[in-house]
Amino acid sequence: MKLKTKLTLFNAISKLVIVVLFVLLVPALIKNISRSYVDNNLIKQKNKLLQIVKTQGIKNYIPDGEKDGSYYLPLKEEYLLIEEDTIPNHFIDTIKNEKRRVEHDTIEYRILSHTFTLNNQHYLLEIGKSVATLDETSTPLQNIALAVLIGMILLTILADVVYTNHVLKPLGLIIKTKLIGHKFPNFGSYRKVKTSTSDFQYLDISIHKMIEAIEAAFQKEREFISNASHELMTPISILQSKIENMFEQEDIGDELKLRLLEMQKILNRLKSITKTLLLISQIENEQFLKEDKTSIKELLQEVYDEISVRLPEKNLTFDIYIPEDSTLINVNKFLIFNLFFNLVNNAIKYNKENGEIIIAAEKDNNTLVVNITDTGIGISPEEIPLIFNRFKKFRQSMQQDSFGLGLPIVKSIADFHHIIIEVHSEKNVGSNFKLTFPEDLIA
């Protein structure tokens, strides 16, 4: 998952948690707010009524001859009660929920109770507001608060996405231009990524320095292989010429001839290794042109004609199933021939008695897939990731007196042409090399 996606997901989840907590807490919060609002209104009404009673007297609320006066709104949502307080030394000033019997209904009110003295007479004042009306105002407030919160969270998520994209854009450019956008290990010239984030600036320059070190190491390796291969060819050729001249001498003994033959065999091996390393170096340095057009079937027929003499050694069958119109363009025919030759050569070398080799091709979307399958000794799963390593020689290669450079050549040629290689193998069952040729190589 991309870093940008992770950050956005984290922000969204954290805000979702806030929404859940808000939904759980908002009823109690709104209820407390509404209760506080009602209590404040009740206190204001009390102060206002006491002021009226002080200036105008109690008769406006308690008629003559009566000991109390009570007043209800038509829907019984609010009520007012003033009555004479006969309890001596009774002083209260409270606000609490209590139930009252009004006509035939029992209604719960939020009631302010207050005692006061007027003209040496104690009175009890009650001002009540129906609790049901509190709930009626709380629910709309909860809905409004929830809608506002959700809207704000959506806006913040959108802002987070925009800001995250803006902040992480330099990181994407670093990955795209420094790591993905170049062919390894050729990275080209350094271009600074514009960013005001110091961490990304440090990452950019650090990656560039690391790339420079890797590129320098690869370049030195290529130069060494190329120079060493060229330098070795001269003494090898000289030694071969001297050995051939010694064979022409008449007084040479049989024992010396055997030793000379062994020396010549060693020189031939050394010459083959040197040529192979030189070929890999030339491929990786892109010293070959890719301007040829060739038929895969004809190319494989040439491979068969050159290597078929080895098939009877193990009584192998060799079948080719390639469509006639399978033509490659923008390739180097010599290198593609070497690619197929090395794969077929391995299929013969590591095959079993009475085994078979099958080469088949088919179109897959806009690509061409060629499968080279054998019934050989197979490759163990732990060795498959390393088979294209030129510095790694496996046990079966040593048993077959091989240099272990055939598959590294195949990999170099495939990378040079942007051909994808997939290897599927099972020990003692066989191997399959799947070559996927890109659209720009297909006629």
SVG drawing of the C-alpha trace seen along z (x, -y; Angstrom):
<svg xmlns="http://www.w3.org/2000/svg" viewBox="-62 -49 125 92">
<polyline fill="none" stroke="black" stroke-width="0.4" points="0.0,0.0 1.3,-3.4 2.4,-5.9 -0.1,-8.4 -3.0,-5.9 -1.9,-4.8 -1.9,-8.4 -5.3,-9.1 -6.7,-5.9 -5.3,-6.7 -6.8,-10.2 -10.2,-8.8 -10.2,-6.2 -9.2,-8.6 -12.0,-11.0 -14.4,-8.1 -13.5,-7.3 -14.2,-10.9 -17.6,-10.7 -18.4,-7.5 -17.3,-9.1 -19.3,-12.2 -22.4,-10.2 -22.1,-8.4 -21.4,-11.5 -23.6,-14.1 -26.9,-13.1 -25.6,-13.6 -23.8,-16.8 -26.9,-18.3 -29.0,-17.3 -26.7,-19.0 -26.6,-22.1 -30.4,-22.2 -30.8,-21.7 -28.4,-24.5 -30.2,-26.8 -33.6,-26.0 -32.2,-26.5 -30.9,-29.9 -34.3,-30.8 -36.0,-29.7 -33.7,-31.8 -34.3,-34.8 -38.1,-34.3 -37.8,-34.0 -35.8,-37.2 -38.2,-39.0 -41.3,-37.8 -39.8,-38.7 -39.1,-42.2 -42.8,-42.5 -44.1,-41.2 -41.8,-43.6 -43.1,-46.6 -46.7,-45.7 -47.6,-43.3 -48.7,-39.7 -52.3,-40.3 -51.6,-40.0 -50.8,-36.3 -52.8,-35.4 -56.5,-36.6 -58.0,-38.0 -59.2,-35.4 -57.0,-32.7 -53.8,-31.2 -52.2,-30.2 -52.3,-30.9 -51.3,-28.6 -51.1,-29.2 -50.5,-26.7 -50.0,-27.2 -52.7,-25.6 -50.5,-22.6 -49.3,-22.3 -45.6,-22.8 -45.0,-25.5 -46.6,-26.4 -46.3,-29.0 -47.3,-28.5 -47.2,-30.9 -48.6,-29.9 -48.3,-30.8 -45.6,-28.8 -46.8,-27.7 -43.7,-25.7 -41.7,-27.8 -38.1,-28.5 -38.5,-26.9 -36.0,-28.2 -35.3,-26.6 -33.8,-27.6 -33.5,-24.6 -33.9,-23.4 -34.8,-19.7 -37.0,-17.4 -40.3,-16.5 -43.7,-15.1 -46.9,-17.0 -50.5,-15.9 -52.2,-18.3 -55.9,-17.5 -55.8,-13.8 -52.2,-13.7 -48.9,-13.2 -46.2,-15.4 -42.5,-15.6 -41.3,-19.2 -38.0,-20.9 -39.0,-22.9 -37.4,-25.9 -38.5,-26.2 -37.8,-29.4 -39.1,-30.8 -39.3,-34.5 -40.8,-36.9 -43.2,-39.7 -44.9,-41.8 -43.9,-39.4 -45.6,-36.5 -43.6,-33.6 -44.4,-32.4 -43.2,-29.5 -42.6,-30.1 -42.4,-27.3 -41.7,-27.8 -41.8,-24.7 -41.0,-23.6 -42.0,-20.3 -39.1,-17.8 -40.7,-16.6 -40.0,-20.0 -36.4,-19.6 -36.2,-16.3 -38.0,-18.0 -35.3,-20.6 -32.4,-18.2 -33.1,-15.9 -33.0,-18.6 -29.8,-20.0 -28.2,-16.5 -29.1,-16.1 -27.8,-19.6 -24.6,-19.0 -24.1,-15.6 -24.7,-17.0 -22.2,-19.8 -19.6,-17.4 -19.9,-15.0 -19.7,-18.0 -16.6,-19.3 -15.0,-15.8 -15.6,-15.3 -14.0,-18.7 -11.0,-17.9 -10.6,-14.5 -10.6,-16.3 -8.1,-18.8 -6.0,-16.0 -6.0,-14.2 -5.0,-17.4 -2.4,-18.3 -1.0,-14.8 -0.7,-14.6 1.1,-18.0 3.5,-17.1 4.3,-13.6 4.6,-14.7 8.4,-15.1 8.7,-11.6 6.8,-10.2 9.0,-12.2 12.1,-10.8 10.9,-7.2 9.8,-7.8 12.8,-9.7 15.6,-8.2 14.5,-4.6 11.8,-3.6 12.4,-5.9 15.9,-4.7 17.4,-1.5 19.5,0.1 22.4,-0.6 22.5,-3.5 20.9,-6.4 22.0,-9.4 22.7,-12.9 21.4,-14.1 18.3,-16.4 17.4,-17.9 13.8,-17.3 12.1,-20.6 10.8,-20.4 10.8,-22.5 10.8,-19.4 14.3,-18.9 13.7,-15.2 13.0,-14.7 15.9,-16.9 18.2,-14.7 16.6,-11.5 17.0,-12.9 20.7,-13.6 21.4,-10.4 19.8,-8.2 21.7,-10.1 25.0,-9.5 24.1,-5.8 23.3,-5.5 26.5,-7.2 28.5,-4.7 26.5,-1.7 27.0,-3.0 30.7,-3.6 31.1,0.0 29.2,1.5 31.2,-0.7 34.5,0.5 33.3,4.1 32.3,3.7 35.6,2.0 37.5,4.7 35.7,7.5 36.1,5.9 39.7,5.0 40.6,8.4 38.8,10.2 40.7,8.3 44.0,8.6 43.6,12.4 42.8,13.1 46.3,12.1 48.3,14.4 45.8,17.2 46.1,16.9 50.0,16.8 50.0,19.9 47.7,21.7 49.9,20.9 53.0,22.1 51.3,25.4 50.2,25.9 53.8,25.2 55.1,27.8 52.7,30.4 54.4,29.9 57.8,30.9 58.8,34.4 60.9,35.3 58.0,34.7 57.2,37.7 53.8,39.2 53.8,38.3 54.5,34.6 51.7,34.7 49.3,35.8 50.4,32.9 50.1,30.5 46.6,31.7 45.6,31.2 47.1,27.7 45.3,27.0 42.0,28.1 42.5,25.8 43.3,22.9 40.1,23.6 38.1,23.5 39.8,20.3 39.2,18.8 35.5,19.8 35.1,18.2 36.9,15.0 34.7,14.7 31.6,15.2 32.6,12.5 33.5,10.2 30.0,10.8 28.2,10.1 30.2,6.9 29.4,5.8 25.7,6.5 25.5,4.6 27.4,1.6 24.8,1.7 27.4,2.1 25.0,4.0 22.4,2.6 18.8,3.7 17.8,3.3 17.2,6.9 14.0,8.6 13.9,12.3 11.4,15.2 11.5,17.1 10.7,20.4 13.7,20.0 15.9,18.9 15.0,22.0 15.5,24.2 19.1,22.8 19.6,23.6 18.3,27.1 20.5,27.6 23.6,26.6 22.8,28.6 20.8,31.6 23.9,33.7 23.8,33.9 20.3,35.2 21.1,38.9 23.5,39.0 20.5,39.2 17.9,40.2 16.0,36.9 13.0,35.7 12.9,32.1 9.6,30.5 8.9,27.0 5.4,25.5 5.8,21.9 3.3,20.1 4.6,19.1 3.8,15.4 5.9,15.2 8.3,12.5 10.6,10.3 11.6,6.8 14.0,4.3 16.2,7.0 19.8,8.2 19.5,11.5 23.0,12.7 22.0,12.1 18.5,13.7 20.1,16.7 22.5,17.0 19.6,16.6 17.7,19.6 20.9,21.6 21.9,21.3 18.5,22.3 18.3,25.3 21.8,26.2 20.9,26.3 17.8,28.3 19.9,30.9 22.8,30.8 20.5,31.3 17.9,33.6 17.4,37.3 17.7,40.3 14.8,40.6 13.6,37.2 12.1,34.5 12.3,30.8 9.3,28.8 9.4,25.2 6.0,23.5 4.8,20.0 1.5,18.2 0.1,14.7 -1.0,13.3 -2.8,9.9 -0.2,7.8 2.8,9.9 4.4,13.1 5.1,15.9 7.6,18.6 7.9,21.6 11.0,23.8 10.2,27.0 12.3,30.0 12.0,33.2 15.4,32.8 16.7,32.9 15.0,29.6 16.1,26.8 15.5,26.6 13.3,23.7 16.1,22.1 18.4,22.1 15.9,20.5 16.5,16.9 20.2,17.3 20.4,19.1 21.1,15.9 23.9,14.8 27.2,15.0 29.2,15.4 27.2,18.4 27.9,21.9 25.6,24.7 26.4,28.3 24.8,29.6 26.9,27.1 30.1,28.5 28.9,32.1 28.4,31.2 31.8,29.6 30.0,26.3 31.2,22.7 27.9,21.6 27.7,18.6 24.9,19.7 22.0,18.3 23.8,15.1 24.2,14.5 20.5,15.3 19.5,12.8 21.8,10.0 20.3,10.5 16.8,10.6 17.3,7.4 18.9,5.7 15.7,6.5 13.3,5.9 12.2,9.6 10.7,10.9 11.9,14.3 10.0,16.5 11.3,19.8 9.2,22.7 10.9,25.9 10.4,29.0 13.2,31.2 13.6,34.4 10.6,33.5 11.8,30.7 12.0,27.0 10.1,24.4 11.6,21.1 8.8,18.6 10.0,15.7 7.5,12.8 8.4,10.6 7.0,7.0 4.7,5.5 7.4,3.3 9.4,6.5 6.5,8.2 5.9,7.6"/>
</svg>
